[in-house]
């Protein structure tokens, strides 16, 4: 069972059609920016095989007109890049 999370698509750091590329870019972005927040690689079930990267802090706690449901594919923790 996957975890579902809500985000505004406009808050995305990047969008990719290749999962491995999304993960690689997420790690690179995390190293470059050195932000104190975790990233997640997510998949929008309605847009098959499209992945996006978001900061966890940008998630929406409940459904709004601007939020979209995504399935979490991978979490990139702060400690992975230290």
C-alpha positions in Angstrom: 0.0 0.0 0.0 1.4 3.4 -1.0 1.4 6.6 0.9 -0.8 9.4 -0.6 0.2 13.0 -0.1 -1.3 16.3 -1.3 0.6 19.1 -3.1 -0.1 22.1 -5.2 1.5 21.1 -8.6 3.0 24.7 -8.8 5.2 23.9 -5.8 7.1 21.1 -7.7 10.8 21.5 -8.0 10.9 19.4 -11.2 8.8 17.0 -13.3 10.2 13.9 -15.0 9.1 10.9 -17.1 11.9 8.7 -15.9 11.8 7.6 -12.2 15.6 7.1 -12.0 16.2 10.6 -13.4 13.8 12.1 -10.9 15.7 10.4 -8.0 19.1 11.4 -9.3 17.9 15.0 -9.8 16.4 15.0 -6.3 19.7 14.0 -4.7 21.6 16.5 -6.8 19.2 19.3 -5.9 19.3 18.3 -2.2 23.1 18.5 -2.2 23.2 21.8 -4.0 20.5 23.6 -2.0 21.4 22.2 1.4 17.8 22.9 2.6 16.8 21.6 6.0 13.8 19.7 4.7 13.3 16.3 3.2 12.3 15.9 -0.5 9.8 13.3 -1.9 9.6 11.8 -5.4 5.9 11.4 -6.2 3.8 10.0 -9.0 0.4 11.4 -10.0 -1.7 8.2 -10.7 -3.8 10.1 -13.3 -0.7 11.0 -15.3 0.9 7.5 -15.6 4.7 7.5 -15.4 5.1 11.2 -14.6 7.2 11.9 -11.5 7.6 15.2 -9.6 9.9 16.3 -6.8 8.5 18.3 -3.8 9.7 19.5 -0.4 7.8 17.7 2.3 7.2 21.1 4.0 5.0 22.1 1.0 2.5 19.3 1.5 -1.2 20.2 2.1 -2.8 18.8 5.2 -6.2 18.5 3.5 -7.7 18.6 0.0 -8.1 22.1 -1.5 -9.0 23.3 -4.9 -5.3 23.7 -5.7 -4.0 20.4 -4.3 -3.6 17.2 -6.2 -3.1 13.7 -4.7 0.2 12.0 -5.4 1.6 8.6 -4.5 5.0 8.8 -2.7 7.6 6.8 -4.6 10.7 7.7 -2.6 11.7 10.0 0.3 15.0 11.8 0.2 16.0 12.5 3.8 18.3 15.2 5.0 20.8 12.6 6.4 21.2 11.0 2.9 23.3 14.0 1.7 25.4 14.8 4.8 
